[in-house]
Amino acid sequence: MTKPLKQHLIDPEICIRCYTCEMTCAVGAIVHDDANVVVDADKCNFCMDCIPVCPTGSIDEWRVVETPYSVEDQFGWVELPEQAELGGQASDAESMDEAVAALLAEAHKGAGGKAKAPATASRPSINLYTLGRPAVATVQGNYRLTDADDNDVRHIILDLGALPFPVLEGQSIGIIPPGTDAEGKPHLPRLYSVSSPRDGERPNFNNLSLTVKREEGGLCSNYVCDLQKGDQVQVTGPFGTTFLLPSDPQTHLMMICTGTGSAPFRGFTMRRQRESATQTGTMTLFFGARTPEHLPYFGPLKKVPEAMLRKHFAFSRVDGQPKAYVQDKIRENAAEVASLLQHPKGMIYICGKREMEAGVEQALSDVARSIGLEWVDIRDAMRNDGRYHVETY
């Protein structure tokens, strides 16, 4: 009888094809084709380096198998297979897999975990356009959003023409930069969150927008930030099945971000503005940047009525003022945050640099403790209900 083993897999529905896991894997066990990113069971040594870097938790999937799924099998998947019935052997495999369990426990420290989509979110389309068959979009506009000399953030509008490209708030797309890498291979797509609502940057137009920061030496960010009106770009996606806006108009959203992490929240806000007649839930935004000049969409955000969007800005480098970060603003508004933590329709979204995550978690822990609750318990319950979402990079 074949001895069962645990196989490491990636959920193709949740994976957003950012390729971070592949670039992190030191043994080359993670590979991709035009459609999927997968784990080669013959090479995976269970080092777990890929677990904490995954922004969605799609990498954290396991099946107990008698014969491992091949790379070719996985390339053909659109969803994960169910755990096969192995009689009593499955539990035997679990019990003898203590070493893997210990590695997983260590890898999960600080990781966001696997999220679920809000129960009322619209069903997203994913991976319609791939590396082998990308969409071609035309640049409609490229506008600078920030005034700081050291922080060039752009608002890019892409027109998809007659191509069907359904995208929801919170989803991402890939941009394929032209040319090849040092090994002569075509560049992999870079992922960017869509910053427009589902019906387009302009209502009922087949276009979308991105919020892109120029990074020093950044291959794709410089390419995108230098695009001119009329240029054509290759696009993959859309991606993302969990970081989505709920359709329930009574939900209360708390959105926490830094920099270009504001992109999905712009889409959230615009969608709710366009549906304002039916919305009874609230939106609260905690937005961090160095200075007001470093904060994208600062002008338009100030014009959104407080009755629709409560805004808490945190600036860390304003002359003559103490440094403030988003976690500080969360603590300053503890009563408001505590109310949302206890509301059955309260939802939390966190997006931005990974460095912000620990500080935000600690602030939420402090708020929970102030009302006699444990943040870990609240967070895990919210995540299980599809009400807690983290995408940090």
Contacts in CASP RR format, 6 or more apart in sequence:
PFRMAT RR
TARGET T0000
AUTHOR 0000-0000-0000
METHOD contacts of the structure
MODEL  1
MTKPLKQHLIDPEICIRCYTCEMTCAVGAIVHDDANVVVDADKCNFCMDC
IPVCPTGSIDEWRVVETPYSVEDQFGWVELPEQAELGGQASDAESMDEAV
AALLAEAHKGAGGKAKAPATASRPSINLYTLGRPAVATVQGNYRLTDADD
NDVRHIILDLGALPFPVLEGQSIGIIPPGTDAEGKPHLPRLYSVSSPRDG
ERPNFNNLSLTVKREEGGLCSNYVCDLQKGDQVQVTGPFGTTFLLPSDPQ
THLMMICTGTGSAPFRGFTMRRQRESATQTGTMTLFFGARTPEHLPYFGP
LKKVPEAMLRKHFAFSRVDGQPKAYVQDKIRENAAEVASLLQHPKGMIYI
CGKREMEAGVEQALSDVARSIGLEWVDIRDAMRNDGRYHVETY
1 89 0 8 1.000
2 66 0 8 1.000
2 67 0 8 1.000
3 93 0 8 1.000
4 64 0 8 1.000
4 65 0 8 1.000
4 66 0 8 1.000
4 86 0 8 1.000
4 89 0 8 1.000
4 90 0 8 1.000
4 92 0 8 1.000
4 93 0 8 1.000
5 64 0 8 1.000
5 65 0 8 1.000
5 66 0 8 1.000
5 68 0 8 1.000
5 93 0 8 1.000
6 62 0 8 1.000
6 63 0 8 1.000
6 64 0 8 1.000
6 65 0 8 1.000
6 93 0 8 1.000
6 94 0 8 1.000
6 97 0 8 1.000
6 100 0 8 1.000
7 39 0 8 1.000
7 41 0 8 1.000
7 62 0 8 1.000
7 63 0 8 1.000
7 64 0 8 1.000
7 65 0 8 1.000
7 68 0 8 1.000
7 69 0 8 1.000
8 39 0 8 1.000
8 41 0 8 1.000
8 44 0 8 1.000
8 46 0 8 1.000
8 61 0 8 1.000
8 62 0 8 1.000
9 38 0 8 1.000
9 39 0 8 1.000
9 61 0 8 1.000
9 62 0 8 1.000
9 63 0 8 1.000
9 69 0 8 1.000
9 74 0 8 1.000
9 80 0 8 1.000
10 21 0 8 1.000
10 30 0 8 1.000
10 36 0 8 1.000
10 37 0 8 1.000
10 38 0 8 1.000
10 39 0 8 1.000
10 58 0 8 1.000
10 59 0 8 1.000
10 61 0 8 1.000
10 74 0 8 1.000
11 57 0 8 1.000
11 58 0 8 1.000
11 61 0 8 1.000
11 79 0 8 1.000
11 80 0 8 1.000
12 35 0 8 1.000
12 36 0 8 1.000
12 58 0 8 1.000
12 74 0 8 1.000
12 77 0 8 1.000
12 78 0 8 1.000
12 79 0 8 1.000
12 80 0 8 1.000
12 127 0 8 1.000
13 58 0 8 1.000
13 78 0 8 1.000
13 79 0 8 1.000
13 80 0 8 1.000
13 126 0 8 1.000
13 241 0 8 1.000
14 56 0 8 1.000
14 57 0 8 1.000
14 58 0 8 1.000
14 114 0 8 1.000
14 240 0 8 1.000
14 241 0 8 1.000
14 242 0 8 1.000
15 36 0 8 1.000
15 37 0 8 1.000
15 56 0 8 1.000
15 58 0 8 1.000
15 59 0 8 1.000
15 239 0 8 1.000
16 55 0 8 1.000
16 56 0 8 1.000
16 58 0 8 1.000
16 172 0 8 1.000
16 191 0 8 1.000
16 239 0 8 1.000
16 240 0 8 1.000
17 32 0 8 1.000
17 37 0 8 1.000
17 127 0 8 1.000
17 174 0 8 1.000
17 189 0 8 1.000
17 191 0 8 1.000
17 236 0 8 1.000
17 237 0 8 1.000
17 239 0 8 1.000
18 55 0 8 1.000
18 172 0 8 1.000
18 191 0 8 1.000
18 393 0 8 1.000
19 32 0 8 1.000
19 37 0 8 1.000
19 188 0 8 1.000
19 189 0 8 1.000
20 53 0 8 1.000
20 54 0 8 1.000
20 55 0 8 1.000
20 393 0 8 1.000
21 30 0 8 1.000
21 37 0 8 1.000
21 50 0 8 1.000
21 53 0 8 1.000
21 54 0 8 1.000
21 59 0 8 1.000
22 28 0 8 1.000
22 30 0 8 1.000
22 31 0 8 1.000
22 32 0 8 1.000
22 37 0 8 1.000
24 30 0 8 1.000
24 49 0 8 1.000
24 50 0 8 1.000
24 53 0 8 1.000
25 49 0 8 1.000
25 50 0 8 1.000
26 47 0 8 1.000
26 49 0 8 1.000
27 43 0 8 1.000
27 44 0 8 1.000
27 45 0 8 1.000
27 47 0 8 1.000
28 40 0 8 1.000
28 43 0 8 1.000
29 39 0 8 1.000
29 40 0 8 1.000
29 43 0 8 1.000
29 44 0 8 1.000
29 45 0 8 1.000
30 37 0 8 1.000
30 38 0 8 1.000
30 39 0 8 1.000
30 40 0 8 1.000
30 50 0 8 1.000
31 37 0 8 1.000
31 38 0 8 1.000
31 40 0 8 1.000
31 71 0 8 1.000
32 38 0 8 1.000
32 131 0 8 1.000
32 188 0 8 1.000
33 75 0 8 1.000
33 131 0 8 1.000
34 130 0 8 1.000
34 131 0 8 1.000
34 132 0 8 1.000
34 133 0 8 1.000
35 75 0 8 1.000
35 76 0 8 1.000
35 127 0 8 1.000
35 130 0 8 1.000
35 131 0 8 1.000
36 74 0 8 1.000
36 75 0 8 1.000
36 76 0 8 1.000
36 77 0 8 1.000
38 71 0 8 1.000
38 74 0 8 1.000
38 75 0 8 1.000
39 74 0 8 1.000
40 71 0 8 1.000
41 68 0 8 1.000
41 69 0 8 1.000
41 70 0 8 1.000
42 68 0 8 1.000
46 99 0 8 1.000
46 100 0 8 1.000
46 103 0 8 1.000
47 103 0 8 1.000
48 103 0 8 1.000
48 104 0 8 1.000
48 106 0 8 1.000
48 107 0 8 1.000
49 107 0 8 1.000
50 59 0 8 1.000
51 57 0 8 1.000
51 59 0 8 1.000
51 60 0 8 1.000
51 104 0 8 1.000
51 107 0 8 1.000
51 108 0 8 1.000
51 111 0 8 1.000
52 107 0 8 1.000
52 108 0 8 1.000
52 109 0 8 1.000
52 110 0 8 1.000
52 111 0 8 1.000
54 60 0 8 1.000
54 111 0 8 1.000
55 390 0 8 1.000
55 391 0 8 1.000
55 392 0 8 1.000
55 393 0 8 1.000
56 114 0 8 1.000
56 115 0 8 1.000
56 240 0 8 1.000
56 242 0 8 1.000
56 243 0 8 1.000
56 391 0 8 1.000
57 111 0 8 1.000
57 112 0 8 1.000
57 113 0 8 1.000
57 114 0 8 1.000
57 115 0 8 1.000
58 114 0 8 1.000
60 104 0 8 1.000
60 108 0 8 1.000
60 111 0 8 1.000
60 113 0 8 1.000
60 114 0 8 1.000
61 80 0 8 1.000
63 69 0 8 1.000
63 80 0 8 1.000
63 81 0 8 1.000
63 83 0 8 1.000
63 84 0 8 1.000
64 83 0 8 1.000
64 84 0 8 1.000
64 86 0 8 1.000
64 89 0 8 1.000
64 90 0 8 1.000
64 93 0 8 1.000
64 94 0 8 1.000
65 84 0 8 1.000
66 84 0 8 1.000
66 86 0 8 1.000
66 89 0 8 1.000
69 81 0 8 1.000
83 90 0 8 1.000
86 93 0 8 1.000
110 357 0 8 1.000
110 358 0 8 1.000
112 357 0 8 1.000
112 390 0 8 1.000
113 383 0 8 1.000
113 390 0 8 1.000
114 383 0 8 1.000
115 242 0 8 1.000
115 243 0 8 1.000
115 383 0 8 1.000
115 386 0 8 1.000
115 388 0 8 1.000
115 389 0 8 1.000
115 390 0 8 1.000
116 242 0 8 1.000
116 383 0 8 1.000
116 384 0 8 1.000
116 385 0 8 1.000
116 386 0 8 1.000
117 124 0 8 1.000
117 241 0 8 1.000
117 242 0 8 1.000
117 244 0 8 1.000
117 386 0 8 1.000
118 244 0 8 1.000
118 245 0 8 1.000
118 246 0 8 1.000
118 247 0 8 1.000
118 248 0 8 1.000
118 251 0 8 1.000
118 347 0 8 1.000
118 386 0 8 1.000
118 387 0 8 1.000
119 246 0 8 1.000
119 248 0 8 1.000
119 385 0 8 1.000
119 386 0 8 1.000
120 246 0 8 1.000
120 247 0 8 1.000
120 248 0 8 1.000
120 251 0 8 1.000
121 168 0 8 1.000
121 244 0 8 1.000
121 245 0 8 1.000
121 246 0 8 1.000
121 247 0 8 1.000
122 168 0 8 1.000
122 198 0 8 1.000
122 244 0 8 1.000
122 247 0 8 1.000
124 166 0 8 1.000
124 168 0 8 1.000
124 171 0 8 1.000
124 238 0 8 1.000
124 240 0 8 1.000
124 241 0 8 1.000
124 244 0 8 1.000
125 166 0 8 1.000
125 167 0 8 1.000
125 238 0 8 1.000
126 171 0 8 1.000
126 237 0 8 1.000
126 238 0 8 1.000
126 239 0 8 1.000
126 240 0 8 1.000
126 241 0 8 1.000
127 236 0 8 1.000
127 237 0 8 1.000
127 238 0 8 1.000
127 239 0 8 1.000
128 135 0 8 1.000
128 164 0 8 1.000
128 165 0 8 1.000
128 166 0 8 1.000
128 237 0 8 1.000
128 238 0 8 1.000
129 135 0 8 1.000
129 165 0 8 1.000
129 235 0 8 1.000
129 236 0 8 1.000
129 237 0 8 1.000
130 236 0 8 1.000
130 237 0 8 1.000
131 176 0 8 1.000
131 186 0 8 1.000
131 188 0 8 1.000
131 189 0 8 1.000
131 236 0 8 1.000
134 176 0 8 1.000
134 234 0 8 1.000
134 235 0 8 1.000
134 236 0 8 1.000
135 160 0 8 1.000
135 163 0 8 1.000
135 165 0 8 1.000
135 234 0 8 1.000
135 235 0 8 1.000
135 236 0 8 1.000
135 237 0 8 1.000
136 163 0 8 1.000
136 232 0 8 1.000
136 233 0 8 1.000
136 234 0 8 1.000
136 235 0 8 1.000
137 158 0 8 1.000
137 159 0 8 1.000
137 160 0 8 1.000
137 161 0 8 1.000
137 163 0 8 1.000
137 232 0 8 1.000
137 233 0 8 1.000
137 235 0 8 1.000
138 158 0 8 1.000
138 159 0 8 1.000
138 161 0 8 1.000
138 230 0 8 1.000
138 231 0 8 1.000
138 232 0 8 1.000
139 156 0 8 1.000
139 157 0 8 1.000
139 158 0 8 1.000
139 159 0 8 1.000
139 227 0 8 1.000
139 228 0 8 1.000
139 229 0 8 1.000
139 230 0 8 1.000
139 231 0 8 1.000
139 232 0 8 1.000
139 233 0 8 1.000
140 157 0 8 1.000
140 158 0 8 1.000
140 159 0 8 1.000
140 201 0 8 1.000
140 207 0 8 1.000
140 229 0 8 1.000
140 230 0 8 1.000
141 155 0 8 1.000
141 156 0 8 1.000
141 157 0 8 1.000
141 229 0 8 1.000
142 154 0 8 1.000
142 155 0 8 1.000
142 156 0 8 1.000
142 157 0 8 1.000
142 225 0 8 1.000
142 227 0 8 1.000
142 228 0 8 1.000
142 229 0 8 1.000
143 154 0 8 1.000
143 155 0 8 1.000
144 152 0 8 1.000
144 153 0 8 1.000
144 154 0 8 1.000
144 155 0 8 1.000
145 153 0 8 1.000
145 154 0 8 1.000
145 155 0 8 1.000
145 211 0 8 1.000
145 296 0 8 1.000
145 297 0 8 1.000
146 152 0 8 1.000
146 153 0 8 1.000
146 293 0 8 1.000
146 294 0 8 1.000
146 295 0 8 1.000
146 296 0 8 1.000
147 293 0 8 1.000
148 290 0 8 1.000
148 291 0 8 1.000
148 293 0 8 1.000
148 294 0 8 1.000
151 213 0 8 1.000
151 290 0 8 1.000
151 293 0 8 1.000
151 294 0 8 1.000
152 213 0 8 1.000
152 214 0 8 1.000
152 225 0 8 1.000
153 211 0 8 1.000
153 212 0 8 1.000
153 213 0 8 1.000
153 214 0 8 1.000
153 259 0 8 1.000
153 260 0 8 1.000
153 296 0 8 1.000
154 211 0 8 1.000
154 212 0 8 1.000
154 213 0 8 1.000
154 214 0 8 1.000
154 224 0 8 1.000
154 225 0 8 1.000
155 195 0 8 1.000
155 209 0 8 1.000
155 210 0 8 1.000
155 211 0 8 1.000
155 296 0 8 1.000
156 209 0 8 1.000
156 210 0 8 1.000
156 211 0 8 1.000
156 212 0 8 1.000
156 224 0 8 1.000
156 225 0 8 1.000
156 227 0 8 1.000
157 201 0 8 1.000
157 207 0 8 1.000
157 208 0 8 1.000
157 209 0 8 1.000
158 207 0 8 1.000
158 208 0 8 1.000
158 209 0 8 1.000
158 210 0 8 1.000
158 233 0 8 1.000
158 235 0 8 1.000
159 205 0 8 1.000
159 206 0 8 1.000
159 207 0 8 1.000
160 206 0 8 1.000
160 207 0 8 1.000
160 208 0 8 1.000
160 235 0 8 1.000
161 206 0 8 1.000
161 207 0 8 1.000
162 206 0 8 1.000
163 206 0 8 1.000
165 206 0 8 1.000
165 208 0 8 1.000
165 235 0 8 1.000
165 238 0 8 1.000
166 198 0 8 1.000
166 238 0 8 1.000
167 173 0 8 1.000
167 194 0 8 1.000
167 198 0 8 1.000
167 208 0 8 1.000
167 238 0 8 1.000
168 198 0 8 1.000
168 238 0 8 1.000
168 244 0 8 1.000
168 245 0 8 1.000
169 194 0 8 1.000
169 197 0 8 1.000
169 198 0 8 1.000
169 244 0 8 1.000
169 245 0 8 1.000
169 264 0 8 1.000
169 267 0 8 1.000
169 268 0 8 1.000
169 271 0 8 1.000
170 193 0 8 1.000
170 194 0 8 1.000
170 240 0 8 1.000
170 243 0 8 1.000
170 244 0 8 1.000
170 245 0 8 1.000
170 264 0 8 1.000
170 267 0 8 1.000
170 268 0 8 1.000
171 193 0 8 1.000
171 194 0 8 1.000
171 238 0 8 1.000
171 239 0 8 1.000
171 240 0 8 1.000
171 243 0 8 1.000
171 244 0 8 1.000
172 191 0 8 1.000
172 192 0 8 1.000
172 193 0 8 1.000
172 194 0 8 1.000
172 237 0 8 1.000
172 238 0 8 1.000
172 239 0 8 1.000
172 240 0 8 1.000
173 191 0 8 1.000
173 192 0 8 1.000
173 194 0 8 1.000
173 208 0 8 1.000
173 210 0 8 1.000
173 235 0 8 1.000
173 236 0 8 1.000
173 237 0 8 1.000
173 238 0 8 1.000
173 239 0 8 1.000
174 189 0 8 1.000
174 190 0 8 1.000
174 191 0 8 1.000
174 192 0 8 1.000
174 235 0 8 1.000
174 236 0 8 1.000
174 237 0 8 1.000
174 239 0 8 1.000
175 189 0 8 1.000
175 190 0 8 1.000
175 192 0 8 1.000
175 210 0 8 1.000
175 220 0 8 1.000
175 223 0 8 1.000
175 224 0 8 1.000
175 233 0 8 1.000
175 234 0 8 1.000
175 235 0 8 1.000
175 236 0 8 1.000
176 186 0 8 1.000
176 187 0 8 1.000
176 188 0 8 1.000
176 189 0 8 1.000
176 233 0 8 1.000
176 234 0 8 1.000
176 235 0 8 1.000
176 236 0 8 1.000
177 187 0 8 1.000
177 190 0 8 1.000
177 219 0 8 1.000
177 220 0 8 1.000
177 223 0 8 1.000
178 187 0 8 1.000
178 223 0 8 1.000
179 186 0 8 1.000
179 187 0 8 1.000
180 186 0 8 1.000
180 187 0 8 1.000
181 187 0 8 1.000
187 219 0 8 1.000
187 220 0 8 1.000
189 220 0 8 1.000
189 236 0 8 1.000
190 219 0 8 1.000
190 220 0 8 1.000
190 221 0 8 1.000
191 239 0 8 1.000
192 210 0 8 1.000
192 211 0 8 1.000
192 212 0 8 1.000
192 224 0 8 1.000
192 263 0 8 1.000
193 210 0 8 1.000
193 211 0 8 1.000
193 260 0 8 1.000
193 261 0 8 1.000
193 263 0 8 1.000
193 264 0 8 1.000
193 351 0 8 1.000
193 391 0 8 1.000
194 208 0 8 1.000
194 209 0 8 1.000
194 210 0 8 1.000
194 238 0 8 1.000
194 263 0 8 1.000
194 264 0 8 1.000
194 267 0 8 1.000
195 209 0 8 1.000
195 210 0 8 1.000
195 211 0 8 1.000
195 262 0 8 1.000
195 263 0 8 1.000
195 264 0 8 1.000
195 266 0 8 1.000
195 267 0 8 1.000
196 207 0 8 1.000
196 208 0 8 1.000
196 209 0 8 1.000
196 266 0 8 1.000
196 267 0 8 1.000
196 270 0 8 1.000
197 267 0 8 1.000
197 270 0 8 1.000
197 271 0 8 1.000
197 274 0 8 1.000
198 271 0 8 1.000
199 274 0 8 1.000
200 206 0 8 1.000
200 207 0 8 1.000
200 208 0 8 1.000
200 209 0 8 1.000
201 207 0 8 1.000
201 208 0 8 1.000
201 209 0 8 1.000
203 274 0 8 1.000
210 224 0 8 1.000
210 263 0 8 1.000
211 260 0 8 1.000
211 261 0 8 1.000
211 262 0 8 1.000
211 263 0 8 1.000
211 266 0 8 1.000
211 296 0 8 1.000
211 297 0 8 1.000
212 221 0 8 1.000
212 224 0 8 1.000
212 225 0 8 1.000
212 260 0 8 1.000
213 221 0 8 1.000
213 225 0 8 1.000
213 259 0 8 1.000
213 260 0 8 1.000
214 221 0 8 1.000
214 222 0 8 1.000
214 225 0 8 1.000
215 221 0 8 1.000
215 222 0 8 1.000
224 233 0 8 1.000
227 233 0 8 1.000
242 386 0 8 1.000
242 389 0 8 1.000
243 264 0 8 1.000
243 349 0 8 1.000
243 351 0 8 1.000
243 389 0 8 1.000
243 391 0 8 1.000
245 267 0 8 1.000
245 268 0 8 1.000
245 271 0 8 1.000
245 272 0 8 1.000
246 253 0 8 1.000
246 347 0 8 1.000
248 345 0 8 1.000
249 275 0 8 1.000
249 278 0 8 1.000
249 279 0 8 1.000
249 280 0 8 1.000
249 281 0 8 1.000
250 280 0 8 1.000
250 281 0 8 1.000
250 345 0 8 1.000
251 281 0 8 1.000
251 345 0 8 1.000
251 346 0 8 1.000
251 347 0 8 1.000
252 281 0 8 1.000
252 282 0 8 1.000
252 283 0 8 1.000
252 284 0 8 1.000
252 340 0 8 1.000
252 343 0 8 1.000
252 345 0 8 1.000
252 346 0 8 1.000
252 347 0 8 1.000
253 268 0 8 1.000
253 281 0 8 1.000
253 282 0 8 1.000
253 283 0 8 1.000
253 284 0 8 1.000
253 346 0 8 1.000
253 347 0 8 1.000
253 349 0 8 1.000
254 284 0 8 1.000
254 286 0 8 1.000
254 337 0 8 1.000
254 340 0 8 1.000
254 346 0 8 1.000
254 347 0 8 1.000
254 348 0 8 1.000
254 349 0 8 1.000
255 265 0 8 1.000
255 268 0 8 1.000
255 283 0 8 1.000
255 284 0 8 1.000
255 285 0 8 1.000
255 286 0 8 1.000
255 349 0 8 1.000
255 351 0 8 1.000
256 285 0 8 1.000
256 286 0 8 1.000
256 326 0 8 1.000
256 330 0 8 1.000
256 348 0 8 1.000
256 349 0 8 1.000
256 350 0 8 1.000
256 351 0 8 1.000
256 356 0 8 1.000
256 360 0 8 1.000
257 265 0 8 1.000
257 285 0 8 1.000
257 286 0 8 1.000
257 287 0 8 1.000
257 288 0 8 1.000
257 326 0 8 1.000
257 350 0 8 1.000
257 351 0 8 1.000
257 352 0 8 1.000
258 287 0 8 1.000
258 288 0 8 1.000
258 289 0 8 1.000
258 326 0 8 1.000
258 352 0 8 1.000
258 353 0 8 1.000
258 356 0 8 1.000
259 287 0 8 1.000
259 288 0 8 1.000
259 289 0 8 1.000
259 294 0 8 1.000
259 295 0 8 1.000
259 296 0 8 1.000
259 352 0 8 1.000
259 353 0 8 1.000
260 296 0 8 1.000
260 352 0 8 1.000
261 351 0 8 1.000
261 352 0 8 1.000
262 287 0 8 1.000
262 296 0 8 1.000
262 297 0 8 1.000
262 351 0 8 1.000
263 351 0 8 1.000
264 349 0 8 1.000
264 351 0 8 1.000
264 391 0 8 1.000
265 285 0 8 1.000
265 349 0 8 1.000
265 351 0 8 1.000
266 297 0 8 1.000
268 283 0 8 1.000
268 349 0 8 1.000
269 283 0 8 1.000
269 285 0 8 1.000
269 304 0 8 1.000
269 308 0 8 1.000
269 309 0 8 1.000
272 279 0 8 1.000
272 283 0 8 1.000
272 308 0 8 1.000
273 304 0 8 1.000
273 308 0 8 1.000
276 308 0 8 1.000
279 308 0 8 1.000
281 345 0 8 1.000
282 310 0 8 1.000
283 308 0 8 1.000
283 309 0 8 1.000
283 310 0 8 1.000
284 309 0 8 1.000
284 310 0 8 1.000
284 311 0 8 1.000
284 312 0 8 1.000
284 336 0 8 1.000
284 340 0 8 1.000
285 301 0 8 1.000
285 309 0 8 1.000
285 310 0 8 1.000
285 311 0 8 1.000
285 312 0 8 1.000
286 312 0 8 1.000
286 314 0 8 1.000
286 326 0 8 1.000
286 329 0 8 1.000
286 330 0 8 1.000
287 295 0 8 1.000
287 301 0 8 1.000
287 311 0 8 1.000
287 312 0 8 1.000
287 313 0 8 1.000
287 314 0 8 1.000
287 326 0 8 1.000
288 295 0 8 1.000
288 313 0 8 1.000
288 314 0 8 1.000
288 315 0 8 1.000
288 316 0 8 1.000
288 325 0 8 1.000
288 326 0 8 1.000
289 295 0 8 1.000
289 313 0 8 1.000
289 314 0 8 1.000
289 315 0 8 1.000
289 316 0 8 1.000
290 315 0 8 1.000
290 316 0 8 1.000
290 317 0 8 1.000
291 315 0 8 1.000
291 317 0 8 1.000
291 318 0 8 1.000
292 298 0 8 1.000
292 313 0 8 1.000
292 315 0 8 1.000
292 318 0 8 1.000
294 317 0 8 1.000
295 313 0 8 1.000
295 315 0 8 1.000
298 313 0 8 1.000
301 309 0 8 1.000
301 311 0 8 1.000
302 311 0 8 1.000
304 311 0 8 1.000
310 336 0 8 1.000
312 326 0 8 1.000
312 329 0 8 1.000
312 332 0 8 1.000
312 333 0 8 1.000
313 329 0 8 1.000
314 324 0 8 1.000
314 325 0 8 1.000
314 326 0 8 1.000
314 328 0 8 1.000
314 329 0 8 1.000
315 321 0 8 1.000
315 324 0 8 1.000
316 323 0 8 1.000
316 324 0 8 1.000
316 325 0 8 1.000
317 323 0 8 1.000
325 356 0 8 1.000
325 359 0 8 1.000
326 356 0 8 1.000
326 360 0 8 1.000
326 363 0 8 1.000
327 356 0 8 1.000
327 359 0 8 1.000
327 360 0 8 1.000
327 362 0 8 1.000
327 363 0 8 1.000
328 363 0 8 1.000
330 337 0 8 1.000
330 360 0 8 1.000
330 363 0 8 1.000
330 364 0 8 1.000
330 367 0 8 1.000
331 363 0 8 1.000
331 366 0 8 1.000
331 367 0 8 1.000
334 366 0 8 1.000
334 367 0 8 1.000
334 370 0 8 1.000
337 364 0 8 1.000
337 367 0 8 1.000
338 367 0 8 1.000
338 368 0 8 1.000
338 370 0 8 1.000
338 371 0 8 1.000
340 346 0 8 1.000
340 348 0 8 1.000
341 364 0 8 1.000
341 367 0 8 1.000
341 368 0 8 1.000
341 371 0 8 1.000
341 373 0 8 1.000
341 378 0 8 1.000
342 371 0 8 1.000
342 373 0 8 1.000
345 387 0 8 1.000
346 382 0 8 1.000
346 387 0 8 1.000
347 382 0 8 1.000
347 386 0 8 1.000
347 387 0 8 1.000
347 388 0 8 1.000
347 389 0 8 1.000
348 364 0 8 1.000
348 382 0 8 1.000
348 387 0 8 1.000
348 388 0 8 1.000
348 389 0 8 1.000
349 389 0 8 1.000
349 390 0 8 1.000
350 356 0 8 1.000
350 357 0 8 1.000
350 360 0 8 1.000
350 389 0 8 1.000
350 390 0 8 1.000
350 391 0 8 1.000
350 392 0 8 1.000
351 390 0 8 1.000
351 391 0 8 1.000
351 392 0 8 1.000
352 391 0 8 1.000
352 392 0 8 1.000
352 393 0 8 1.000
353 392 0 8 1.000
353 393 0 8 1.000
354 392 0 8 1.000
354 393 0 8 1.000
356 392 0 8 1.000
357 390 0 8 1.000
357 392 0 8 1.000
361 375 0 8 1.000
361 379 0 8 1.000
364 375 0 8 1.000
364 379 0 8 1.000
365 375 0 8 1.000
365 376 0 8 1.000
367 375 0 8 1.000
368 374 0 8 1.000
368 375 0 8 1.000
368 378 0 8 1.000
369 375 0 8 1.000
379 388 0 8 1.000
382 388 0 8 1.000
END
